[in-house]
Amino acid sequence: MKNAEGDYARYDDQMDYWQLWVRDAETGRVIAGPLNGHTNTVETLDISPDGGILASGSGDGTVSLWDTTTWQSKVALECGD
């Protein structure tokens, strides 16, 4: 998923818990991350039309909203199973 600056996020299962990493779309260089918050598989990612918010949904029943300028969590919502 790309933001307005061309950065993109992906999820990585190389750890005991799932993390989001933000990388430069051209070079693959890590820009931010890990973005921690989920305790189970990240199942979906989406980005707002203006590229300002990244939404991540997890098998732990949460949805997190990330500011794509600072890569800080804006809110984590518990949605249940």
N, C-alpha and C positions, 0 to 999 in steps of 0.2 A: 504494500500500500504506500503510495507516495503522498507526501505533503507538498505544500506550495514551493518549498525550496528544493524539491527533488529527492529528499531523503526518503527512505522506506523502512518499514518495520517488518520483522519476521519473528516467528517463534522458534525456540531452540529447546530440544529435549535432551541435551547432553548433561543436564544436571538432574538432581533428585526431584526438583520442582521446576515448573515451566517458567521461563523468563522471556521477556520481549527485548529485542535488540534493535536499535535504529542504525542503519548503515547508509552511507552515501550510495546512491543508485548507480553511479558510474564506476567508482573505485572499490566499493565494498567495505571501505574504512568505517569502523564503528564510530558513530557520532554520539550516541547516548545509550545507556543501558548498563546493566540490565534494568528493565522497568519491572520491578517486583510488585506483586500484589495477588496473583493467582496462586492457588495451591493445588491445582489440577490442570489437566490438558487445556491449553488455549485452543478453542474450537473454531473461533471466527474472529476476523478483523474487518473493520470498515472505517472509512474516513469521511468526514463531513464534506459537503460540496465545495466549501472554501478552503479545505485542507487544514483547518485550524484545530480540529479535534479528531483523535484516533479513538475508536471504541474497540475494546477487546472483550470477548465473551469466553467464559471458561466452564469446564465440566464441574467446577466447584460451586456453580450456581450464582456466580457474580459477573457483573459487567463493569468494566473500568473505563473511564473517560480520561484521556491524556491530552494535555495541551501540547501541540506539536511545535510550539516555539521554545518552551522551556523543558518539555518532556517530563513534566511533573503531573502527578495524578490530580485531576480536578474533583473527581468523585468516584466512589466504588459503591455499586448498588448490589444488594443481595436480592436475587430473583428467585431463589429456590431451585428445586430440581427440575 
